[in-house]
Each structure stands twice: as structure tokens, then as C-alpha cells.
Amino acid sequence: MKNIFEFAEACLHRTDIDEKLALTHQAWQLLQSQHLSLDSDRPVLPIVNVKFPDRPQLLAPRHMPQRKLTTPDGLIAFFHAIAHVEFVAIYLAWDILYRFRGLPDQFYQDWLRVADEEAQHFALIRAHLQSMHTDYGDLPAHSGLWEHATDTADNILARLAMVPRCMEARGLDVTPAIIEKFKKLEDDTSVAILTRILTDEVGHVELGSYWFKFVCRQHGYEPEAKYRELIREYYKGGKPKGPFNREMRIIAGFSNAELDWLEN
């Protein structure tokens, strides 16, 4: 394979986890060496064709067990949940570059880099789980993450608003406090993994902000007003609940006006 959309189809429509990670890294390396075509003549297959592995079993959020980081089982459950977030994030990065065509080459290059970083995050957490004698798929996982993709499969601005600028931005709000908990537990390995993920996620949200504003300008929309409109339309429950990490969100491309609206 030498075409980015061939790689995307394989990663979205095949279920083998190790193959998905290997193909993602291979595509990124080909892009780096300028051997990856961005020609978009291949048709876009419907999002219902996307396939996930048989495991983990997916449960509604209300059926997910509560976790306490201070117990061995709670620690495993926490990192299994994070592994699932990062695994779905690989799909989300591949799907946004696969599904939405006609954008500048940089768009596809940016989201392939995100896919590669999400694959690295997943591999780090999976190895951490394996050190605790557990693998990804051994526990149930949250069923709701991919719904953001299916809900926005025909709307690039809604996808950018709901995934990088909503779901991923939530990580900027909650992860610093979790890192502090692990520091108090003197769990240096967990601190290092989560710090690496948080650092990269700031960049992912920043890319979401950049491309959201870019597409808004293309269509003549005012970005802050369009963001409010899309969150009201697509976010179940009206809009995300705080508290919000203003400092990190501003670095990642949010405006003070957007944050004021989210907080009020």
C-alpha cells in the first residue's frame, strides 16, 4: 500500500489490533519519507462499514464499574478504560482523514500524525496493563466514544467540534488532577505515561481548533458562533460540564469567549 486512503480503509475495516498499530506506524513512516500518496480518487465507504475487535465487551457508561486507584483491581480498570479511549482515538484520527476529502494536504498529514501518536499511547498503556497481567479486551469498556463519529459522519465541522474540541479537550481538564493523584501514590510509571499523553493531546486539540477555524472561514462562518451552535446540536445534555482547564484549553486554541460560554 502506498496511498493514505488505502491505509485508512485497512485500519478502519480490519479488526486485528497489532496489524492496525503496525499499519498506522508504516503509513506515518512512508509520509515522513515522502512515499505516501494523498490522491483521493478512492471512494469513501459508509461509516457503518467500520469494524472493531470482538473484545472488549462494550457497556453503556452507567453500567461501567466504579474505579478506585488505590486498589490493584481499580488501577487495572482505570488503565483499561484509558486504553480503550486511546484505541478508539486511533479510529477517530483515521476516520476524519478518510471520510472528509477535498481539504489541503496538510489536513491529512496532521491527522495521520495524530493517528500515529494515538497508536503510541495505546501501545504504552497496553504494555502497562500487561505488566499487571491484564490485556486490552479483558475488561468491559465504554460504548459511547465512537458515537461521536457516527453522529458526525457527514459534517466535518461537527466532527471537529465534537471530537478534538469536546471529547479530547475533556482530557485536558481531568488528566492533570489524575497525574497529581499518581504522584501522591509515588507511581512514577503511571505519571510518565499520563504526562506523555497529556502533552500530545494538547497538540491534538490545537489541531482540531486550527482546522475548525479553517473550515469555518472556508464557508463564511464565525467560528465561535458556529462552535456554540454545533455543541448545542450534537452534545447530548446541552453542553459539557466543567470545571475546565482554561490555561491548557487556551494553548489548544480555545478563546476566552468560548470558555466563558462553556462555564456559564
N, C-alpha and C positions, 0 to 999 in steps of 0.2 A: 504494500500500500504506500502511495506517495501523495495522496490527496487528503486534506484535513477532514473533509466530509465523509470519506471512506472510514477513516479512523473513528469519527464521531458515531457513524452507524454501528460499527463493531462494538464500541464501548457502551452504547445505549441499548443494543439489541442482543448482546450476548451476556450470559449470566456468570461466567467464571470470574471470580474475584481477582485471582493472580494474573490472568490474561488481561483483565481491564487495567490493572496497575501497570503492567508491562507495556501495553499499547499506548497508554497515556504518556509514559516516560519516553517511549520511542518517538511518538509524534512531536513532543517538545524538542527532543534532540535533533530531529530532522528539520524542524523550523529553525533552530539555532544555527544549523549548518546550511540553511537556505536550500534545502532539498524537499520542502513540503509545499505542494501546490495548494493555492487557495481558490482555485477555479470552482465555481459553484453551480455547474451545469447539472449536478445530480439532483433528482427530485427530493423534496422533503417528505418523509413518511410521517403519518399521523402519530401524535404523542401516545396514543393507546398501544402502539407497537413496542414501546419501551418495556424492557423486561428486567426484573430484579431477581436475585437468587431466591431459592425456596426458603432459606433461613437468613435472618431471624424471623420468627413469627411476629407479625405486626399487630399491635393493640392500639385501641383508642387511648388518647392521653389520660383519660380518667381511670383507665384500668392498669396504668403503669404503676408498679410498686414504688413506694417512697424509699429514698436512699439516705443513709447517714454515712458520712465519710469516715467516721471514727470506727466503723466495723469492717472486717475484711470483706464480707459479702456486699456491704454498702459501697466500698471502694471499687470492687469489681463491677457492680451495677452502674456506678457513676461513669466509669471509663467505657463500659459497653455502650451506654447512651451517647457518649461523646463520639465513639467510633461510628455509630450509626449516623449521627449528624454529619460527620466528615465524609462518610461513604456516599450519602445522598448528595452531598455538596459536589462530589466528583461528577455525578449525573447532571446536576444543575448547571455546572460550568460547561460541560459538553453540550447540553441541550440548548443553552442560549446561543452558542455559536453555530449549532447545527440548524436550529429552527428559523432563525431570523437572518435573511440574506439581504444583499444589496447595501451593506454598510462598508465603511473603509476597511482596508486590510488590517489596520491596527486593532480594530474591534476583535477580529478572530485571533490575532496574535495575543492580545491581552487575556481573552478568556481561556485560551489554551494554557497560558502560564498559570492561570488560576486553577484549572483542572489538574495540572501537574503538582502544584503546591498542595491542593486538597488530597491528592493521592499520597503525597509525602506525609501529610498529617495523619491520614488513615493508617498508613504503614507504621508510623511511630506509636500510635495508640494500640494498634493490634499487637505489636511486639510487647508493649507494656502489659496488655491483657494476658498474652501467652506466658509472660514471666510470672503471672499469678494463676497459671494453669487453667486459663479460660481462653476461648477463641471467639471472634466475632460470629454471631449466629447462635451461640449457646444460650443466650437470654432473649426474652422478647424485646421489641423495640417500638418506638413511637410511629404510628401510622400516618401522621398528618403532614410530614415535611414535604412530600412530593406533591401534595395537593396544590401548593403554591405554583408549581409548574403547570399542572393540568388546568388550573383556573386561568392561567395567563398565556396559554399556548398560542393565542392568536393576537397578542398585544405586547409588543416589545417594551413600551413604556410601563405597562402594568407589571411585566416581569421584573424590570429593573427596580421599580418601586417596592415590590413585594419581596424579592429575594435579597439582593445585596443591601438595599436601603431599608429593609424591615427585619427579615429573618436573621441575616448575618450581622446587621447592626446591633441586634439584641445581644450578640456575643460580646460586643464592646462594652455593654452596660454591666453584664453579670460576671464576666470572666475575671476582672481584676480582684473582686472580692473573694472568688473561689481560690485564686492564686494565694491570696493572703492566708486563707484557711490552711492550705497545704504548707505554707511557710511556718505557721504555728505548729503544725504536726511534724515539722522537720523532714518533710518528704521532698527531697531535692529533685528526684527524678520527675515526679508529677509537676513540680514547679517549672522545671525546664521545658517539659513538653507543652504545657499550657501557655507559657510565655512565648514560645516559638509560634504557636498557633495564633495567639492574640496579635502578635506583631504582624504576621501575614494578613490576618483578617482586616486590620486597619486598611491595608492596601487594597484588599478586595472590595471593601465598602467604598473606598475612594474611587476605584474604577467604576463602580455602579453609579456613583454621583456624577462622574465625568460624562459617562455615556448617556445617563438620563438627561442631563442638561444639553448634550449634543443633539439628541434626537428631538427634544423639545424645541430647540432652535430650528432644526430642520422643518418642523411642522408649524412653527409660529406660535408655540405655546409659551406662556410664562411658567418657568419651572416650579416655583414654589406653589403657585395656584394649582398646577397640574398634579403635583405630588399630593396635596391635600385632597383633591378630587379622587385620585386613584386609591388612596388609602381608605377613604370613606366607602368607595365602591367595592374594594376587594378584601379589605381586612375584616374578618368576622369579629364582631364586637365593637365596631366603630373605629377605634384606633389603638395602637399599642399602649400598654400601661408602663409607667416609669417605675423607679427612677431611671433617668437617662444620664449616660456619661457624656456630658456636654463637651468636655475637653477632647476626648477621642473622636466623638462624632464630628466636631468642627474640623479636626485634622482630616477626617474622612469625607469632607465635602458637604456636610450639612450647614445650613445657615442658621444664625441666631433666630431668625423669624420662624423657620421650620421647627426648631427646638422649642420655642415659646408656644407654638401651636400644639405640639405633641404634649407638652407639660400642662397646658391649661384645659 
